[in-house]
Amino acid sequence: MLSMIDLFAGCGGMTSGFAKAGYTPVLAVEWNHHAAATYAANFGEDHIRHTDIATIRDKDIPQADVIVGGPPCQGFSNLGSRNIDDPRNSLWREYLRFVRRANPSVFVIENVDRFLTSSEFALLKDEIDGYHLSAGILHAADFGVPQRRRRAIVIGSRIGPIPLPTPTHDRWHPVRAVLDGLPERPATTALPATGTDFLGTRVPGVYKSADLHIGRNPTPLSLRRYRHIPPGGGRFDLPVELMPRCWREKKTGTTDVMGRLRWDQPSLTVRTEFYKPEKGRYLHPQWEPGEHGHRVDRPITHLEAARLQSFPDEFRWCGTKVEIARQIGNAVPPQLARSIAEHLRPYLTGGAPTVPTCPLCHTFE
Ligand SMILES: C[S@@+](CC[C@H](N)C(=O)[O-])C[C@H]1O[C@@H](n2cnc3c(N)ncnc32)[C@H](O)[C@@H]1O
């Protein structure tokens, strides 16, 4: 049995992948009440600490084979300064405190891609003793996630160098693999009015994945805009009279906003506000030209976003619509986490390497 600690656990995307690969979580730390409740609904209440990481005492940190998690990174690229008293570094100090105390054979950090040039990473390299570090960028689509999502991954090992995993997929899964067949018109715009007690406080949920297939109420102007945007297109496809003034005046810049997905490609990165088309390429991929063309003029639902993040349908959710969207967009795609977990196992156990099962390869190809 391999044990793990998940720091800054969110809803547990990372734990989900590691658990599928057979690891057992012995501690998770997450201070957001709704995210911690989602974690508890999936992995149990017994080992989740719903608190600021700084409040956990050394004596309450158990030993574990692996620590995973990435402290939120400010993303300041000030490699030159390396000011170890910078308050932004305090979460990194916490991470290092857990590594020293739990003494894992391996730790894994996931973060935004600019992390590798940040002062936080410089601090980590300066302060960590006895661990060999492998660092680089992994692309979720290379590991069976139907999404282009680049993430910095650092593997720290005190049992000899461990390289980053190599891609398991030479063909990327398209959006179609997870969105095809879901109702085009969600039956409701609200989550069911249920609540559950989590550590003495009421939170909305627990929801099944199907509950997350919720629509929105776009204005007539929004609907007229969506209608003009073909797969792969975006705000530049709008006729001038439908452009908001700020876009009319800004002729260059992000092309993804008000974008429409393509059925036969992975999505772009699913962020925390995927339900707002003006924030990225989040319009449903179904679109045909012409007055009577078959179009689905809405952003993706929470269920669709969770599937693009490779969350299994059996995953359970707690929180408001906004909080659940944040949990989904912040998560490490479970299928990427599972690939990392399977990659680490032979180094930890001396066993033979295994190739992670990919549910999409099995179901759709
Ligand atoms: C990027 S998310 C983690 C996602 C997670 N790894 C997953 O796969 O689902 C970072 C999390 O750190 C939590 N967090 C930030 N500061 C914290 C602190 N001081 N103590 C505990 N949790 C914290 C946030 O609430 C957020 O959920």
The ligand as an SDF file (V2000), in Angstrom:
LIG
                    3D

 27 29  0  0  0  0  0  0  0  0999 V2000
   -5.0130   24.9900   -7.6060 C   0  0  0  0  0  0  0  0  0  0  0  0
   -6.0350   24.5730   -6.2750 S   0  0  0  0  0  0  0  0  0  0  0  0
   -5.6200   22.8830   -6.0250 C   0  0  0  0  0  0  0  0  0  0  0  0
   -6.2460   21.9010   -6.9440 C   0  0  0  0  0  0  0  0  0  0  0  0
   -6.0020   20.4720   -6.5540 C   0  0  0  0  0  0  0  0  0  0  0  0
   -4.6040   20.1130   -6.6100 N   0  0  0  0  0  0  0  0  0  0  0  0
   -6.8080   19.5150   -7.4330 C   0  0  0  0  0  0  0  0  0  0  0  0
   -6.2190   18.7310   -8.1750 O   0  0  0  0  0  0  0  0  0  0  0  0
   -8.0580   19.5530   -7.3790 O   0  0  0  0  0  0  0  0  0  0  0  0
   -5.2290   25.3310   -4.9030 C   0  0  0  0  0  0  0  0  0  0  0  0
   -6.0200   25.2140   -3.6130 C   0  0  0  0  0  0  0  0  0  0  0  0
   -5.2420   25.7140   -2.5290 O   0  0  0  0  0  0  0  0  0  0  0  0
   -6.1620   26.1870   -1.5390 C   0  0  0  0  0  0  0  0  0  0  0  0
   -5.4090   27.0310   -0.5990 N   0  0  0  0  0  0  0  0  0  0  0  0
   -4.8270   28.2260   -0.8530 C   0  0  0  0  0  0  0  0  0  0  0  0
   -4.1940   28.6960    0.2360 N   0  0  0  0  0  0  0  0  0  0  0  0
   -4.3830   27.7770    1.2290 C   0  0  0  0  0  0  0  0  0  0  0  0
   -3.9680   27.7020    2.5920 C   0  0  0  0  0  0  0  0  0  0  0  0
   -3.2420   28.6820    3.1550 N   0  0  0  0  0  0  0  0  0  0  0  0
   -4.3130   26.6200    3.3090 N   0  0  0  0  0  0  0  0  0  0  0  0
   -5.0550   25.6230    2.7490 C   0  0  0  0  0  0  0  0  0  0  0  0
   -5.4920   25.6440    1.4480 N   0  0  0  0  0  0  0  0  0  0  0  0
   -5.1510   26.7120    0.7040 C   0  0  0  0  0  0  0  0  0  0  0  0
   -7.2070   26.9040   -2.3700 C   0  0  0  0  0  0  0  0  0  0  0  0
   -8.4440   27.0500   -1.6740 O   0  0  0  0  0  0  0  0  0  0  0  0
   -7.3190   26.0020   -3.6240 C   0  0  0  0  0  0  0  0  0  0  0  0
   -8.4100   25.1240   -3.5130 O   0  0  0  0  0  0  0  0  0  0  0  0
  1  2  1  0
  2  3  1  0
  2 10  1  0
  3  4  1  0
  4  5  1  0
  5  6  1  0
  5  7  1  0
  7  8  2  0
  7  9  1  0
 10 11  1  0
 11 12  1  0
 11 26  1  0
 12 13  1  0
 13 14  1  0
 13 24  1  0
 14 15  1  0
 14 23  1  0
 15 16  2  0
 16 17  1  0
 17 18  1  0
 17 23  2  0
 18 19  1  0
 18 20  2  0
 20 21  1  0
 21 22  2  0
 22 23  1  0
 24 25  1  0
 24 26  1  0
 26 27  1  0
M  CHG  2   2   1   9  -1
M  END
$$$$
